Amino acid sequence: MRARYKPSPLARVVSIATLATLAGCGTQSHMVRERLDEPSGTTVLVGAEPMVFARTEPQYSRSGRDYLYLGPVETNRQGVREYYLWVGVATTLDRGYLVPLASEPERVFIDVAGEPMELALRPWQEREAALRDARVYAAPVRLGAELAARVTLDQLQKLASEPLQAVRVVDRDGATRAYYRWHAGSDWPAFLAAVGAGGY
């Protein structure tokens, strides 16, 4: 009768690590998305999906929410790279009927290492007016607005290093709204690794 082979604990750890590495190689390309906007000659690199933040107004609805989506963007136009924090605004509340309308955010505040990072927002189509295809990130809820803040790569790295739990937006009338983390979303480290490697 042949003796059964029993792998040592070290061999089991090595095998698991190898499988995890192989699995990661198969999915790495899905963590970022790159496309060429041919008319403008601009390459747009984004994460697989955005981070999702939400806020409720329980006085109006138990299930409806306002959503705020955040995602990193790199545009590369003939070697000139620009970086943005893309911000999508959406709601499942019946705004304008049962719920008051909300103004479009003009600024976003994000706490990084205990310090607020203030970023000015403008419509995404104004930021990158030359793009024929204005799509950036898809969202399960129809977007009411797509905005963007111009940022540096260093700022994106700082945002990626923080477990962002809440963000605040300020409207043009000065009203402040806080949104809280709803879904992890975009793999920012994968995006930053792709940017460092020159894209996929």
N, C-alpha and C positions, 0 to 999 in steps of 0.2 A: 504494500500500500504506500503510495507516494505521499510524502509529508507536505502539508499545506504551507504555502509561503505567507508569512505574516510580516507586513512592512513595519519597519521601525517607526516610532513617532516622528523622527526627523524626516524620513522618507515621505510620510503622509503630509507633513507641512509643505515640503518641496513640491509634491504633486498638486496640492491645492493652490499654491502660489503660481505654479505653471499654468494651471487651468484658468485661474483668474486673469493672468496676463494675456493668454490667448483670447479669452472672452473679451477683454478690453480692446484688443487689436481689432476685433470684428465689429465693435460698436463705436470706436473712436470717431469715425467719419460722420456719424450721426449726431455728434455733440455740437457741431458747427455747420453752418450752411453758407456756401459761397456761390455767388452768381455774377455774371457779367452783364451790365446794362449796355448793350452794344451801341445805341445811338450816342451816348455820352462817353463811352469808353471807360466807364467806372466799374470797378469790381467792388461788390458789397459783401462784407463778411459779417455774419450775425451768429448768435448762439442758436441752439436747437429750438428753444422756446423761452419765453420771458419768465421772470419771476412774477408771481401774482400776489397782490395785496388787496384787501377788501375792507369795507366798512358797512355797518348796518345802520338803519334808522328804524328801530323797533316800534316807534310810535306810528309808523306808516305800514310796515310789512314785517312779518316774521321770517320770510324766506328771501325776499328781494335784497340785493346788495349793490353798492357801487364798487367797481373794480378799478385797480390801477396796475398796469403792467409795466415792468422795467426790463430793458434788455440792452446789452452793449452792441455797438455798431462800429465797424471800421469801413471807411470808403477809401479806395485807392485809385486815384486818377493819374495814370502815367507816373507812378512812383510817389505822388504827393498824397500822403495819408492823413485822413482826418478821423477823429474819434468822437462818438456821441453816446449819450445816454438816451435811448429811445423810451418814450413814455406813452402808453396807450391808455385811454380813458373809456370806460364802458359802464353800463348800469343795467340791472334787471328790475329796477324800481320804475314805477309809472310816473316818471317826472313830467311835470307840465299838466298833470291831471289831478292825481291825489297827492303827489309829492312836489314841492317847489322845485323849479329849475335851478341847476347849479351852474355857475360861471366856469369858463375854461381856466384851468390853472395857468398862472404866469411864472411861478417859481416852485421849486421842490427843495425841501430840506431833508437831509439824510444824516443821521448821527454816525460819525466814524471816529472810533477811539475816544468817545466822549465829547467830540467837537462837532457842531453842525456844519455840514457841507451845503452851501446854498448854490443852487444852479438855476439860471434863467432859462425859461422854456419859450420856444417858438414853434409854430407848426412845422412838422417834418418837411413838408413840400416847400416851405420857404428856405429851410436849411440846405436842402439839396434839390434846388429847382430844376437842375439839368437832367435829373433822372426821369426817363420815360416811364419806367415801372416803379411806382412809389411804394409798392408793398415792402414791408420790413419784417414784421412778425405777424403770425396768425394768432387769433384768440377765439376761444369758444363762444364768447359773447360779442355781439356786433359792436365795433368800436365807434364811439361818438367823436373822438378826436385822436389824432396821432401827433405827438409833439416830440421835441428833442432838445437836449441841452448839449452844447459843445463842451467837450471835456478833454483832458489830457490822458495819455496812457497811464500816467502815474495815478490820476484820480480813479480810473477804472480798476487799477490794481488795488488801491486802498478800499474801494467798495467791495471787491472780491474777497478781501481779507477779513471782512466783518460778517458776522451772522445777522444780516439785516432783519430786524423784527418789525420795524415800523418806519413809515415815511410820512411827512407832512407836505401838503401843497397849500399854496396861498393864491387866491383868486385875485383878479384885477380890482375887486371892491374891498380887498383886505381880509376877506373871510378865510379862516384856516380850517382844513379838514385833515384828520389823521386816518391813515390806512394801516392795517395790520397784516402781517405775513399770512397768506392763505395757502400758498403752494410754493415749493422750492424752485421749480422751473429751471431756467437756464443754467447750464454748467459753465460758470464764468471762468474757472481755471482752464477748462478746455479751450474756451475762446481765446484767453490770453496766451496759452501755449501755441495755438494756431497763428496768432498775430506774431509771436516771437519767431515762429518758424517760417514766416512769410506767407501764411495761408495754406490752404489745401489744394 
